[in-house]
């Protein structure tokens, strides 16, 4: 198995999203991940783009739990603040019954 190099903020964000979906981790596949450093005059952080595939029975319900209200959700990551998170488009139902969800997020050091 190949492991992606991921920052603490990135791995914390992924864990928090998996928890929010409310299903076992083995039903959520990370299909795309890209993070870049970000900074302003007063903050440092990272911009993240990620795509998750939720498979199996109840994938639509899990995708709804994960995505509904995400823009206003408090997403806890130790040592970081999720300053912004949003869906990129709408969740997409695939032919095999799985659901693809794309996110953009900004995390800043606490």
C-alpha positions, 0 to 999 in steps of 0.5 A: 500500500502506498501512503501519501505524505500528509501534514498534521493539518491535512491528516487531522482534516481527513480524520475529522471528515471521516468522523463526520460521515459516521461510517467505518473508515474502510468505506471512505476512499481518499481519491485525490489530495493536494495541499499547498502552503498558505500565508497572510500577514498574520497567519500561516496555514495550508490550502487543501483540495481533496476528493473522497469516494464513499462506497457501500450501502448507505453511501448517499446518507453518509455523503449527506451527513458529511456535506450538509452544513459543512461551510458552517461546521466546527471541525476540530483539529488539534493545533489548527483551525479550519478557517474555511471549508466548502464543497466543490460542486455537488456530491456525484452519484457514480454508476457503482452506487458510490458517491464522490465528494470534493472539498476545498479547505483552509487550515491555519495554525492555532 
